[in-house]
Amino acid sequence: MTAQNQPKPDGTTKPDRNPKQDRSRATRQRLLEAAVACLAEHGWAGSTVSVVAERAGVSRGAAQHHFPTREDLFTAAVEYVAEERSQALRALPTDDREQAVAALVGLYTGPLFRAALHLWVAATDEEQLRERVTELEARVGRESHRIAVEVLGADESRPGVRETVQGLLDMARGLGLATLLTDDRARRERVVSQWARLVNEALSD
Amino acid sequence: MTAQNQPKPDGTTKPDRNPKQDRSRATRQRLLEAAVACLAEHGWAGSTVSVVAERAGVSRGAAQHHFPTREDLFTAAVEYVAEERSQALRALPTDDREQAVAALVGLYTGPLFRAALHLWVAATDEEQLRERVTELEARVGRESHRIAVEVLGADESRPGVRETVQGLLDMARGLGLATLLTDDRARRERVVSQWARLVNEALSD
C-alpha cells in the first residue's frame, strides 16, 4: 500500500486528490493510448515518441519525462492497454461459454492486437526491443490465460483442460492474424461458434 | 499442357532437357529459396533483391531478369515455398489424425511462416504490397484448407466440420505466432496433442 492509498478517516482508501499528480497521470494515460493507436495504424517504423506526443497533444519534453526511450513508451503502452482490456473481461458473466469464447477472441482482433503484433515483429530484428517484448509477451500471455480460465469456468486440475484453454487462445491469436489484411468477421463468427461448442464439450466432459 | 510437356515416343511426359532452361529454372529456384530465408531472418526492411541475389550467388542483373521488383520476388517466394510444403503434406498417411494435426501445425512454425508474417505485417503499411499479399494470402489459405481437409480425412458435408478445420488452422497460425520470440516447442506439443484428440472426436461424431 502506498502513502497515497492509506485508509482515510471515513474508512475508504480513496487516494488524496493532488491536482498535479492527477494531471501527470492523465498525461501518461493519453500518451499510452495514443501510442497503441499509432503502432496499430503505422507500425513500428512509423511510431516514435514525437509522433505519439503530437497525437496525444503533449509536448515532446513532457512525453520524454514520462518515457525516456521509444522502447519504454511502446512496451508500456501495450501492457497498459492489455491490462485495461483484461479488466473489462473479468466483468463478463461466466455462465455463457459461447459469449466467453467470443470475448476472448475479441482480445485478439482489435487495435491492441495489431499494435502488439507490430511490436513483436519489430522485436525479432531489434536487440534492444527483443528482451523487453519477450518479457512483456510472457506477462500478458500468463494474464490472458488466467482470465480465460476464469471466464470459461475451467477446472485446470482435470487432465487436458489447461491445453484446451491454451489452444483456444492460440486459435484466437490466429484469428487475429487472419484479420490483419482483410475483414474476416463473417468467417470468424462461424469458427468461434463451432469452437465454442467444442470447448464447451471438452470442459464439461 | 505446354510444348515442353508433350508426350515423348516412350509414352512419358518428361520435358525436353534444355540446358539453358534448366539453368534458368535452377537460378529462379535458388532466388526464391534465398528470398524466404532472408525475409525470415531479416524482416521486410532488411530484404532487398540485391541482398537475396548475393545470398543465392546470382548477379543482380540475373535476379532482376527473373523478378523485376522487390514485391515480385518476395510474393513469388512465399507462394513457391508454400506450394512446396503443401505438396509434401499431401504425401502424409491419412489414418493418423494426431500426426496430421502435428504436420499442419508444422506448416506454421518454420521459416516459411516467419517470412510470410513479415510480408503480411509490411503489407499493412505499404500500398503496393498490400493488394498482392492479400491475394496471395487468400490463395495460400484456400490451398492450406484443402490440404487440411484431405490429410484429416474430414467430411465437410457435415455441419460444423468446415469450421472445425478452419479453427484448427487458425490455432496453428496462433501457435506459429507464439513461437516468434521464444522456443515454444514443449507447450506446443502438449496443445497439439490435446487438440488432435478434440478434433478427432469432433470429426468422428
Interface residues (C-beta under 8 A of the other chain):
Chain A: H42 G43 A45 G46 R114 L117 H118 W120 V121 A123 T124 D125 R130 V133 T134 E137 A138 G141 G160 E163 T164 Q166 G167 L168 L169 D170 M171 A172 R173 G174 L175 G176 L177 A178 L180 L181 T182 R187 R190 V191 S193 Q194 W195 R197 L198 A202
Chain B: H42 G43 A45 G46 R114 L117 H118 W120 V121 A123 T124 D125 R130 V133 T134 E137 A138 G141 G160 E163 T164 Q166 G167 L168 L169 D170 M171 A172 R173 G174 L175 G176 L177 A178 L180 L181 T182 R187 R190 V191 S193 Q194 W195 R197 L198 A202
